[in-house]
């Protein structure tokens, strides 16, 4: 045995060191150790401090070095490490640690829309030069740099404030003066040959909706032809790829936030979400708080788990949470039967029929009896039908899954594998979301499907033809069926979602590295639906407002969008919890008249009121460790009222017992108009409910002046209200400024 092995053996025996086996190491799981705000300058010692803390807890410097995966330190103080349960508990008790939470995988919340919003191309812009100084950071699946939507013709060099990088790799070999930054984060496999290129299409779609340049003759399979463009087409783009095949991990998103803030972005858009968690355990809430501290507004999607209540995600009051609504265009796919009857369904079907009629059958009639034990043939489940009975025919499938269309397990995929000519799928529930199909296909309502089934069973030679999808007009806006609803569970007195934007059947750029369907690999545009699509509309609107008011705080920009939004018209009482203040109206938002501003100090007081402890809140402050330790909730005045925050909407969860309700909201507004102004309060409330505004008239001598008011609500929660009382206050200066705040009281036990 060599001398160094003898020395090593002696050391290991005498120090009691026990090497960790692979099985023991595999029991470790990634956790994020969040330690608050980093130093004002980049803390070069952050990594060493994290190592020392981890070494102290684990008791072994080498093991600490092995299990630590990443250190944050530019704006967010913390690190990621593979930990055992006892180490998690020990770290949670360490001074300077705000929270320790397990890394989880979150999911993506996945044209004509800007015209529908009255945001006509080339009009209403401040100037291309000013807008091109705006940088929007997008956390998503990356970007397809060669899309025509990201052409940089006519763009000058990046703004001087830009400090970011273009990290090149496979299928992303460059950035340009439009897409000025590209980074990727995959801490799970840091040495893998990854790239910021978009292999999914989601990130490209999102990014072009925000800031894509105008591209004429954009369409998907000839459908929805027109000019595709972003809301701020002169703005710059920085992409941060945090989503991969397995999802979007907490640790990757937090790393992206940390660097995006230092890179110099003005806005952050993130169409990702997951389970609702306390703010100090939510990477989006944490990252967006640090962004807010540095003047950056984060816009988030509300989630796609609607229409059920309590489904909304991304709940922090310092983010703008966006619901999805329709535009005035819908996609119809008509089926004509051999008896002359027609049935209208929904899909994105780009196929023109080659014959006048095709043989029509059903999954039940095409069943393969030898495979009957493997599924239900009437629903066209895999392995239940014979190719000889489906080849060349349109197949009708009962009770389909609306989300299955175009997926690897959808009926269109199954019928195509059997060489069928087309597919008609019966839906158990109505849907407003059009899905691309691999073969000619249409999704029809349950009762329509029943009539098609009756026709098939009434004749010896049933026939049908599926026509190419057409676009038609519809009344809009209305909330999309999938869009997540409130109330929220983390801070129930803050109304979420905040606002809504177009998110249903949106045409935008797509990645050639992805596929709209399994067999279509070369389309430059795609039609997608989700609050993922609504979020970038609101992010672009926020960037548009910032181009006019570069010195406004994130809260002021958010307020401008919320108080000028277009109220929704609905007869569904529960829908009141789905859209916040209404649909964005970017043109009105640049001149809101009044804004509800919220400072960092106010958010800290809000956290105190919500029950977070002083020590943890102090760590959010930044600066020296002594400054962080000095913060005490009892030394700071908390906001008045049950919500304790100067929020543009007014929301309260009231007791579930009884019918009498009484609540008071306190608010402060700042004049951002021109010269002197006088505003009069106008109130809308249901019968039997009194809403008083004190004072009812506010006069401002000059811009920047602030005024306080309170709203007192008193009345009876009628049975017909089903536990939801909806009202509103609108300040009117008779010169075009209407500053509206929705009021919503709800009884949790009545819904």
C-alpha positions in Angstrom: 0.0 0.0 0.0 1.3 3.4 -0.9 2.2 6.0 1.7 -0.7 8.4 0.9 -3.2 5.6 1.2 -1.9 4.7 4.6 -2.2 8.3 5.7 -5.7 8.6 4.3 -6.8 5.3 6.0 -5.3 6.6 9.3 -7.2 9.9 8.9 -10.5 8.3 8.2 -10.3 5.8 11.0 -9.2 8.3 13.6 -11.7 11.1 12.6 -14.7 8.7 12.6 -15.5 9.6 9.0 -18.0 7.3 7.4 -18.3 7.6 3.6 -21.9 7.9 2.3 -23.0 5.1 0.1 -24.7 5.8 -3.3 -28.0 4.5 -1.8 -27.7 7.0 1.1 -26.8 9.8 -1.3 -29.8 9.0 -3.5 -32.1 9.6 -0.5 -31.0 13.3 -0.5 -33.4 15.7 -2.3 -32.9 19.2 -3.6 -34.0 21.9 -1.2 -33.9 25.7 -1.6 -32.4 27.5 1.4 -33.8 31.1 1.2 -31.9 33.7 3.2 -33.5 37.0 2.1 -32.0 39.9 0.2 -28.4 39.8 -1.0 -26.0 42.7 -0.4 -26.5 45.8 -2.5 -23.5 44.9 -4.5 -22.8 41.4 -5.8 -21.6 39.4 -2.7 -18.5 37.7 -3.8 -18.4 35.9 -0.5 -21.9 34.5 -0.8 -20.8 31.1 -2.0 -18.3 30.8 0.8 -20.9 31.8 3.4 -23.3 29.2 2.0 -20.6 26.6 2.1 -19.7 27.4 5.7 -23.3 27.3 6.8 -23.9 23.9 5.1 -20.6 22.5 6.5 -21.7 23.5 10.0 -25.0 21.6 9.7 -23.7 18.6 7.9 -20.4 18.4 9.8 -18.3 17.7 6.8 -16.8 20.2 4.4 -16.3 17.8 1.6 -19.8 16.5 1.8 -21.1 20.1 2.0 -19.2 20.8 -1.2 -20.6 17.7 -2.9 -24.3 18.3 -2.0 -24.5 22.0 -2.7 -25.8 22.5 -6.2 -26.1 26.3 -6.7 -25.6 29.6 -4.9 -27.8 32.6 -5.5 -26.2 35.9 -4.6 -26.8 38.8 -7.0 -30.2 39.9 -5.6 -31.4 36.9 -3.7 -29.4 35.4 -0.9 -29.6 31.6 -0.7 -28.5 28.3 -2.2 -29.7 24.9 -3.4 -28.5 21.7 -1.8 -29.3 18.0 -1.7 -30.5 17.5 1.9 -31.7 14.9 4.3 -34.8 15.5 6.5 -32.7 16.2 9.7 -30.5 18.6 7.8 -33.6 20.5 6.6 -34.8 20.8 10.1 -31.4 22.0 11.4 -31.0 24.6 8.6 -34.5 25.9 9.3 -33.4 26.9 12.8 -30.2 28.6 11.7 -30.0 32.4 12.2 -30.3 34.2 8.8 -32.4 31.5 7.2 -36.0 32.7 6.1 -37.2 29.3 4.9 -36.1 25.9 3.6 -38.4 24.3 1.1 -38.3 21.4 -1.3 -37.6 22.0 -4.9 -40.7 21.1 -6.9 -41.7 20.9 -10.6 -44.2 23.5 -11.7 -46.1 23.5 -15.0 -46.6 25.9 -17.9 -50.1 27.5 -17.9 -50.7 26.6 -21.4 -52.9 38.6 -34.2 -56.2 39.4 -33.7 -56.1 39.9 -30.0 -54.3 43.3 -30.0 -56.8 44.7 -32.6 -59.6 43.4 -30.4 -58.2 45.4 -27.5 -58.3 48.5 -29.7 -54.6 48.6 -29.8 -54.2 49.2 -33.5 -50.8 48.7 -35.1 -48.5 51.7 -35.3 -51.0 53.9 -33.4 -50.8 55.2 -29.8 -47.1 54.5 -29.3 -44.9 57.1 -27.6 -42.1 56.5 -30.1 -40.1 53.5 -31.3 -36.9 54.9 -29.8 -38.4 55.1 -26.3 -40.1 51.8 -26.6 -36.9 50.1 -27.7 -35.3 51.1 -24.4 -37.8 48.7 -22.6 -36.4 45.2 -21.9 -38.8 42.4 -21.1 -37.5 39.3 -19.4 -39.4 36.1 -20.2 -39.0 33.0 -18.0 -40.3 30.0 -20.1 -39.2 27.3 -22.5 -36.7 29.4 -24.4 -36.9 31.0 -27.8 -36.7 30.2 -31.5 -34.3 32.9 -32.6 -35.0 32.4 -36.4 -38.7 33.2 -36.1 -39.6 36.3 -38.3 -41.2 37.7 -35.2 -37.8 38.4 -33.8 -36.2 40.0 -36.9 -34.0 42.9 -35.7 -34.1 44.9 -38.9 -34.0 48.6 -38.0 -33.0 48.0 -34.3 -30.0 49.7 -32.9 -27.6 48.2 -30.3 -29.0 47.1 -26.9 -29.7 49.8 -24.3 -26.7 50.9 -22.3 -28.3 49.6 -19.1 -28.3 46.0 -20.4 -25.8 43.9 -18.5 -27.0 40.4 -19.6 -25.5 37.7 -21.7 -26.3 35.6 -24.8 -25.4 32.1 -23.9 -25.3 30.2 -27.2 -25.6 26.5 -27.8 -27.3 24.0 -30.0 -30.0 25.6 -32.3 -29.3 29.0 -30.7 -26.0 30.2 -32.1 -26.6 33.9 -31.8 -28.7 36.7 -30.3 -29.5 39.9 -32.2 -30.6 43.5 -31.5 -34.1 42.3 -30.9 -33.4 39.3 -28.7 -30.5 40.7 -26.7 -30.2 38.0 -24.1 -30.5 34.3 -23.7 -29.7 32.2 -20.7 -30.8 28.7 -19.5 -31.0 27.0 -16.1 -31.1 23.3 -15.5 -29.5 22.8 -12.1 -30.6 19.2 -12.1 -28.0 18.4 -14.8 -25.6 21.4 -14.9 -23.0 19.8 -17.1 -25.5 18.6 -19.8 -25.3 20.0 -23.3 -28.4 22.2 -22.8 -29.4 25.4 -24.7 -31.9 28.2 -24.5 -33.4 27.1 -27.8 -37.1 26.4 -27.7 -38.0 22.8 -28.4 -41.5 23.2 -27.0 -42.9 26.3 -28.8 -44.5 27.7 -25.6 -41.8 30.3 -24.9 -41.6 31.5 -28.5 -45.4 32.0 -28.5 -45.3 33.9 -25.3 -42.4 36.1 -26.2 -43.8 37.1 -29.7 -47.1 38.0 -28.0 -45.3 40.5 -25.9 -42.8 42.0 -28.3 -42.8 40.3 -31.7 -42.4 42.5 -34.7 -45.3 42.6 -37.2 -45.4 39.7 -39.6 -48.0 39.7 -42.3 -49.8 36.6 -43.6 -49.4 34.8 -40.4 -51.6 31.7 -40.0 -51.8 28.1 -38.9 -52.7 25.8 -41.8 -54.3 28.7 -43.5 -56.5 29.4 -40.5 -56.7 32.8 -38.8 -54.7 34.6 -41.5 -53.6 38.1 -40.6 -50.7 40.1 -39.2 -49.2 38.7 -36.0 -47.4 41.2 -33.7 -46.6 41.9 -30.1 -48.0 44.6 -27.9 -44.7 46.4 -27.7 -43.0 45.4 -31.0 -40.1 47.8 -30.5 -39.2 46.5 -27.1 -36.1 44.2 -26.5 -36.3 40.6 -25.3 -34.3 38.6 -22.9 -35.2 35.0 -22.6 -34.5 32.8 -19.5 -35.1 29.1 -20.2 -36.3 27.4 -17.0 -38.7 24.8 -18.3 -37.8 21.4 -19.7 -39.5 18.2 -20.6 -40.0 17.4 -16.9 -41.4 20.8 -16.0 -40.1 24.0 -14.5 -38.2 23.6 -11.2 -38.3 26.1 -8.3 -34.5 26.3 -8.1 -34.1 27.1 -11.8 -36.8 29.8 -11.7 -35.2 31.4 -8.7 -31.8 31.4 -10.4 -33.4 33.1 -13.4 -35.0 35.8 -11.3 -31.7 36.4 -9.5 -29.8 37.1 -12.8 -32.6 38.8 -14.7 -32.9 41.5 -12.1 -29.1 42.2 -12.4 -29.2 42.0 -16.2 -31.3 45.1 -16.4 -34.8 43.9 -17.4 -37.7 46.3 -16.9 -40.5 43.7 -16.8 -40.7 40.0 -16.1 -43.3 37.7 -17.6 -43.8 34.2 -16.2 -46.6 31.9 -17.4 -45.8 29.2 -14.9 -47.5 28.0 -11.8 -48.2 25.3 -9.3 -49.7 24.7 -5.8 -50.4 27.7 -3.7 -47.8 28.0 -0.9 -46.8 30.6 1.7 -44.9 33.4 0.1 -41.5 32.5 1.6 -41.8 29.0 0.1 -42.9 30.1 -3.3 -40.1 30.8 -5.7 -42.2 33.1 -7.9 -43.4 35.1 -4.9 -39.8 35.3 -3.6 -38.2 36.2 -7.0 -40.9 38.8 -7.9 -40.5 40.4 -4.4 -36.8 41.1 -5.1 -37.7 42.3 -8.6 -40.3 44.7 -7.1 -37.7 46.1 -4.7 -35.7 47.1 -7.8 -38.6 48.6 -9.7 -39.5 45.6 -11.9 -43.1 44.4 -12.2 -43.7 40.6 -12.6 -46.7 39.5 -14.5 -48.0 35.9 -13.9 -50.6 33.6 -15.3 -53.5 32.7 -13.0 -53.6 29.0 -13.9 -55.8 26.7 -16.0 -57.7 24.7 -13.4 -61.0 26.6 -13.8 -63.9 26.9 -13.6 -63.7 25.6 -10.0 -63.3 28.1 -7.2 -60.1 28.3 -5.1 -58.0 27.3 -8.2 -56.1 30.5 -8.8 -52.3 30.5 -8.4 -49.5 33.2 -8.2 -51.1 35.0 -5.3 -48.5 37.5 -4.0 -49.9 41.1 -4.0 -46.8 42.5 -5.6 -47.3 40.4 -8.8 -50.0 41.0 -11.4 -52.0 37.8 -11.8 -53.8 37.4 -15.1 -56.9 35.5 -16.1 -57.8 34.5 -19.7 -60.7 35.8 -21.7 -61.9 35.3 -25.2 -61.6 37.6 -28.2 -64.4 38.2 -30.7 -63.2 35.3 -33.0 -64.0 31.7 -32.6 -63.1 28.6 -34.7 -65.8 26.4 -36.0 -65.4 23.0 -37.8 -68.5 21.9 -39.6 -69.5 18.3 -40.1 -72.0 17.4 -42.8 -73.8 14.1 -42.7 -75.1 12.0 -45.5 -78.7 12.9 -44.7 -78.0 16.6 -45.2 -77.8 17.5 -41.6 -74.9 19.6 -40.3 -73.1 19.6 -37.0 -70.9 22.4 -35.8 -67.9 21.5 -33.6 -64.7 23.1 -32.5 -61.0 22.4 -33.5 -58.2 23.7 -35.6 -58.6 21.5 -38.6 -56.4 22.6 -41.6 -57.5 19.9 -43.9 -59.7 20.5 -47.0 -61.8 17.5 -47.9 -60.7 15.6 -51.1 -64.1 14.0 -51.6 -67.7 15.1 -51.2 -68.4 12.3 -48.7 -66.5 9.7 -46.7 -67.8 6.5 -45.1 -68.8 7.1 -41.5 -68.6 4.6 -38.7 -68.4 4.6 -34.9 -65.7 3.3 -32.5 -68.3 0.7 -31.4 -68.9 -0.6 -34.9 -65.2 -0.6 -35.7 -64.4 -2.6 -32.5 -62.0 -5.5 -32.6 -63.7 -8.1 -30.4 -60.5 -9.9 -29.6 -59.2 -6.7 -28.0 -62.4 -5.7 -26.3 -61.0 -6.4 -22.8 -58.4 -3.7 -23.2 -60.7 -0.7 -23.2 -63.9 0.9 -24.5 -64.2 0.8 -28.3 -67.1 3.3 -28.3 -64.7 5.9 -26.9 -62.0 4.8 -29.5 -59.6 3.8 -26.8 -56.2 2.3 -27.9 -56.3 -1.4 -29.0 -60.1 -1.7 -29.2 -60.6 -1.2 -33.0 -59.6 -3.0 -36.1 -57.7 -1.3 -38.9 -59.9 -3.1 -41.5 -63.0 -1.4 -40.0 -61.6 2.1 -39.7 -59.4 2.5 -42.8 -60.6 5.3 -45.1 -63.6 6.1 -42.8 -64.5 9.0 -40.5 -64.8 7.5 -37.0 -67.2 8.9 -34.4 -66.0 8.5 -30.8 -68.2 8.9 -27.8 -67.5 11.0 -24.7 -64.1 12.2 -25.6 -61.6 14.2 -23.4 -61.5 17.8 -24.6 -57.8 18.0 -23.7 -56.9 14.9 -25.7 -57.1 16.4 -29.1 -53.7 16.5 -30.8 -52.0 14.6 -28.0 -50.1 11.3 -28.4 -53.1 9.5 -26.7 -55.9 11.5 -28.4 -58.6 10.0 -30.6 -57.2 11.7 -33.6 -53.8 10.0 -33.1 -55.5 6.6 -32.6 -57.7 6.9 -35.7 -54.8 8.1 -37.8 -52.8 5.0 -36.7 -55.7 2.9 -38.1 -55.5 4.9 -41.4 -58.9 6.5 -40.8 -60.0 9.5 -42.9 -61.1 11.6 -40.0 -62.5 11.7 -36.4 -65.6 13.2 -34.7 -65.3 13.3 -30.9 -68.2 13.8 -28.5 -67.4 16.0 -25.5 -68.7 15.3 -22.1 -68.5 19.0 -21.2 -68.5 22.1 -23.5 -65.2 23.6 -24.4 -64.2 27.0 -25.8 -60.6 25.9 -26.6 -59.8 24.9 -30.2 -57.2 22.1 -30.5 -55.1 21.1 -33.6 -55.9 17.7 -35.0 -53.6 15.2 -36.7 -56.3 14.3 -39.3 -59.6 16.0 -40.2 -61.4 16.3 -36.9 -64.1 18.1 -35.0 -65.1 18.0 -31.3 -68.9 18.3 -30.8 -71.2 18.9 -27.9 -72.7 15.9 -26.1 -76.2 16.3 -27.6 -74.8 16.9 -31.1 -72.7 13.7 -30.8 -75.9 11.8 -29.8 -77.6 12.9 -33.0 -74.6 11.7 -35.1 -74.7 8.4 -33.3 -78.4 8.1 -34.0 -77.8 8.8 -37.7 -75.0 6.2 -37.9 -77.3 3.5 -36.4 -80.3 4.5 -38.7 -78.8 3.7 -42.1 -76.8 1.0 -43.8 -74.3 3.3 -45.4 -73.7 6.4 -43.2 -71.5 9.1 -44.7 -70.0 12.4 -43.6 -67.5 15.0 -44.5 -65.5 17.3 -42.2 -64.8 20.8 -43.6 -61.8 22.9 -42.9 -62.1 25.1 -39.8 -63.5 28.6 -40.4 -63.4 31.7 -38.2 -66.6 33.4 -37.2 -67.4 36.4 -34.9 -68.6 36.0 -31.4 -69.6 38.3 -28.5 -66.6 39.0 -26.3 -65.0 39.3 -23.9 -65.9 36.4 -21.6 -63.8 34.4 -19.3 -62.4 31.2 -20.7 -63.8 28.0 -19.2 -60.3 26.8 -18.1 -59.2 30.1 -16.5 -58.6 29.7 -12.7 -60.9 31.3 -10.2 -60.6 32.8 -6.8 -60.9 33.2 -4.0 -57.3 32.6 -2.9 -56.2 30.6 0.2 -53.0 32.3 1.1 -54.1 36.0 1.6 -57.9 35.7 1.3 -58.5 39.4 1.6 -56.6 40.2 -1.7 -58.6 39.6 -4.8 -56.9 37.3 -7.3 -56.8 37.2 -10.3 -56.1 40.9 -10.7 -57.1 41.4 -14.3 -57.9 39.5 -17.5 -56.5 39.5 -21.0 -57.0 37.5 -24.2 -55.9 33.9 -23.8 -58.2 31.8 -25.9 -57.2 30.6 -29.3 -54.3 33.0 -29.7 -52.2 33.0 -32.9 -48.6 33.8 -32.4 -45.1 32.7 -33.4 -44.0 29.1 -32.8 -40.7 27.1 -32.9 -39.7 25.0 -35.9 -37.9 22.8 -33.3 -41.3 21.8 -31.9 -44.4 20.4 -33.4 -48.0 21.7 -33.4 -49.0 18.1 -34.1 -46.9 15.0 -34.2 -46.7 15.2 -38.0 -46.4 19.0 -38.6 -42.9 20.2 -38.0 -42.4 23.3 -40.0 -45.0 25.8 -39.0 -43.9 29.3 -37.9 -47.1 30.1 -36.1 -49.5 28.2 -33.8 -52.8 28.7 -32.1 -52.7 28.2 -28.4 -54.9 28.7 -25.4 -54.3 29.2 -21.7 -53.7 31.9 -19.0 -50.1 31.4 -20.4 -51.3 33.3 -23.4 -53.2 36.0 -21.4 -50.1 36.7 -19.2 -47.9 38.1 -22.1 -50.8 40.4 -23.2 -50.8 42.0 -19.7 -47.0 42.0 -19.6 -46.9 43.9 -22.9 -49.6 46.3 -21.7 -47.4 47.0 -18.5 -44.4 47.5 -20.7 -46.4 49.9 -22.8 -47.4 51.9 -19.7 -43.8 52.0 -18.5 -42.7 53.4 -21.9 -44.8 56.5 -21.1 -44.0 56.6 -17.4 -40.5 55.1 -16.8 -40.4 56.4 -13.2 -43.6 54.8 -12.1 -43.4 52.0 -9.5 -44.5 48.4 -10.3 -47.6 49.0 -8.1 -48.5 52.3 -9.9 -48.3 50.5 -13.3 -50.4 47.7 -12.1 -52.9 50.1 -10.6 -53.2 52.0 -13.9 -54.0 48.7 -15.7 -56.5 47.6 -13.1 -58.5 50.8 -12.6 -58.9 51.4 -16.3 -59.8 47.8 -17.2 -63.1 47.1 -19.0 -65.6 45.5 -16.6 -66.9 42.1 -17.6 -70.6 41.5 -18.2 -71.8 38.2 -16.8 -74.9 36.6 -15.2 -72.8 34.0 -13.5 -72.3 35.1 -9.9 -69.2 32.9 -9.4 -67.6 34.4 -12.5 -67.1 37.6 -10.3 -64.2 35.6 -8.8 -62.6 35.0 -12.2 -61.5 38.2 -13.8 -60.5 40.7 -11.2 -60.9 44.3 -12.4 -61.8 43.2 -15.9 -60.1 43.1 -19.3 -56.9 45.2 -19.9 -57.3 48.4 -21.8 -53.7 49.6 -22.6 -54.8 52.9 -24.3 -56.7 54.1 -21.2 -54.0 52.8 -18.8 -51.4 55.4 -19.9 -53.6 58.2 -18.6 -55.3 56.7 -15.5 -55.8 60.0 -13.7 -55.2 58.4 -10.2 -53.1 55.5 -9.0 -53.0 53.4 -5.9 -49.3 53.1 -5.1 -47.7 50.6 -2.7 -44.2 50.9 -1.4 -41.8 48.2 -0.2 -42.4 49.3 3.4 -46.2 48.8 2.9 -45.6 45.3 1.6 -43.5 44.5 4.7 -46.2 45.8 7.0 -48.7 43.7 5.1 -46.5 40.6 5.7 -46.5 41.5 9.4 -50.3 41.7 9.4 -50.4 38.3 7.6 -48.5 36.7 10.5 -44.9 36.4 9.1 -42.4 36.9 11.8 -40.2 40.0 12.2 -36.9 38.1 11.8 -37.8 36.6 8.4 -39.2 40.0 7.2 -36.0 41.7 8.2 -34.0 39.5 6.0 -35.9 40.8 3.0 -34.6 44.3 3.6 -31.1 44.0 2.2 -28.1 45.9 3.4 -26.0 44.9 6.3 -26.8 42.0 8.6 -27.3 44.5 11.4 -30.0 46.4 9.4 -31.8 43.1 8.7 -31.8 42.2 12.4 -33.2 45.6 13.5 -36.7 45.1 11.8 -39.5 44.6 14.2 -43.2 44.5 13.2 -44.3 46.2 16.3 -42.2 49.3 15.4 -44.0 49.7 12.0 -47.6 51.0 11.4 -49.8 48.4 9.8 -52.3 49.3 7.1 -55.9 50.0 8.1 -58.7 47.7 7.4 -58.8 44.0 7.1 -56.6 43.9 4.0 -54.1 46.3 5.3 -52.8 47.2 1.8 -53.5 50.1 -0.6 -54.8 47.6 -3.3 -56.7 48.8 -6.4 -59.4 46.3 -5.7 -61.3 45.7 -2.5 -61.9 42.2 -1.3 -62.9 40.6 2.0 -63.8 37.1 3.3 -66.6 37.6 5.7 -68.1 35.1 8.2 -70.0 32.2 6.9 -72.8 32.6 9.5 -75.6 35.2 9.2 -76.6 37.4 6.4 -75.6 40.9 7.6 -72.3 42.2 6.3 -70.3 45.2 7.3 -66.8 46.2 6.2 -64.6 49.3 5.8 -61.7 49.7 3.3 -59.1 52.5 3.6 -57.3 53.8 0.5 -54.9 56.5 -0.8 -54.7 57.7 -4.4 -52.2 60.0 -6.1 -53.0 62.3 -8.9 -51.0 61.6 -12.1 -53.1 63.8 -14.4 -52.3 67.3 -15.7 -53.0 70.3 -13.5 -55.9 70.7 -10.9 -58.6 68.1 -10.9 -61.8 67.2 -9.0 -63.1 63.6 -8.7 -66.6 62.5 -7.7 -67.3 59.0 -6.4 -69.9 57.0 -8.2 -71.1 53.8 -6.6 -72.8 50.7 -7.9 -74.2 48.2 -5.4 -76.9 45.5 -5.4 -80.3 46.2 -3.8 -80.2 46.1 0.0 -76.5 47.0 0.2 -75.3 50.5 1.3 -71.9 51.6 0.0 -70.7 55.0 1.3 -67.5 56.8 0.2 -66.0 59.3 2.5 -65.3 61.9 1.3 -67.4 61.7 -1.8 -65.5 64.5 -3.6 -61.7 64.8 -3.9 -59.9 67.9 -5.3 -56.3 67.9 -6.3 -54.3 71.1 -6.8 -51.4 69.6 -8.7 -50.1 66.2 -10.0 -48.3 64.1 -7.3 -50.8 65.2 -4.6 -52.3 62.4 -2.5 -55.8 62.0 -0.9 -57.2 59.5 1.5 -60.7 58.0 1.5 -62.6 55.1 3.0 -65.4 52.9 1.7 -68.0 51.7 4.1 -70.2 48.7 3.2 -73.3 47.7 5.1 -76.1 45.5 4.1 -77.7 42.0 3.7 -76.2 39.1 1.8 -79.3 37.9 0.0 -79.8 34.2 -0.7 -79.7 34.9 -4.4 -76.1 36.2 -4.1 -74.9 32.7 -3.2 -72.4 34.1 -0.8 -70.9 36.7 -3.1 -71.6 40.4 -2.9 -70.3 42.4 -5.8 -70.1 46.2 -6.0 -67.8 48.9 -7.3 -66.5 52.5 -6.7 -65.6 54.7 -9.6 -63.9 58.1 -9.4 -65.0 60.4 -12.3 -63.3 63.8 -13.1 -65.8 64.5 -16.0 -62.7 64.9 -18.3 -62.4 61.3 -19.4 -60.8 59.7 -16.3 -62.8 56.9 -14.8 -60.9 55.2 -12.0 -62.8 52.0 -11.1 -62.2 49.6 -8.2 -64.3 46.4 -7.9 -65.6 45.4 -4.4 -66.1 41.8 -3.6 -67.2 40.3 -0.3 -67.7 36.5 0.0 -68.8 34.0 2.5 -66.7 30.9 2.2 -69.3 28.6 3.7 -72.0 29.7 1.2 -70.1 28.8 -2.0 
